[in-house]
Amino acid sequence: MIIYLDVLILKEMVINYLIIFLTGKLVATKSSNRILASFVGTLYTICCFVEPRFAQPICRISCALLVICISLKPESLNDLLKKGIMFYFVTFFVAGIISYKKDLNMQIVFLVSSIFVLLRFIKMYREKHMLQNYFCILEIPKLNIKIKALIDSGHFLKGDSGEEVVVVSPDIYIQFRGQGKEASIKYKTIDKEVSAVKGIRINNVCIKYSGNSYKYNEVIFIKSNTAFKNYDALVSMRFLNMEKESESNNGNFVFN
């Protein structure tokens, strides 16, 4: 069988580049030096043709680890192991597609189609995972209430003394009546007119997010005009910047 060196180099460079790119997507790491890493993988393939002894498993693994270190830059041994497993998964995936069809044109069609589908699945998984990360749980022990809340990046309401404001659905707000002092929250409308909405101050609120607990001495709850879907409250993105279990002089959390 005749193997043209220029065709081999081009094919290996493209395949190695795709493997590195897809691995970076799967492990949520921005891959760098892809061309250099692809060249290293291509050079190893050429060495295997020249000297078959380089095709031994230990050499293959060493080359793969070198490519991973160059392109994906693992931060620890566990990170290297995780990225190595994904690297081999993608390698077997791409190799399976290529070996499925012997015709070069069909290989390209199958490879591009499969990569497109895989990227769509990765995007869907990322979106679902990110959405789950933007939910937290509000607990009010004295009322025995737990509220699923969405962390909203567009929510900037605060009380006159810097208290955090939580917007809750009408059915949840009813449970707060008579349980705290009334408060008035001022805000500007789209027309830049100052308006105000009434709320209720509730003490000792616990926020649970991503395995951590954050205690807050006082939170103001206001009622939403309509009920929410799949959650019962909106909280500010500032909740993500709290220092765990640390308090300021007035008993509220310190924001970074």
Secondary structure, DSSP 8 states (H G I E B T S, - for coil): ----HHHHHHHHHHHHHHHHHHHHHHTT-----HHHHHHHHHHHHHHHHH-GGGGSHHHHHHHHHHHHHHHT--SSHHHHHHHHHHHHHHHHHHHHHHHH--SHHHHHHHHHHHHHHHHHHHHHHHHHHHHHHTEEEEEEGGGTEEEEEEEETT---B-TTS-EEEEE-HHHHGGGTTSS-EEEEEEE-TT--EEEEEEEEEEEEEEEETTEEEEEEEEEEEE-SS--SS-SEEEEGGGGGEEEEEE-TTSSEEE-
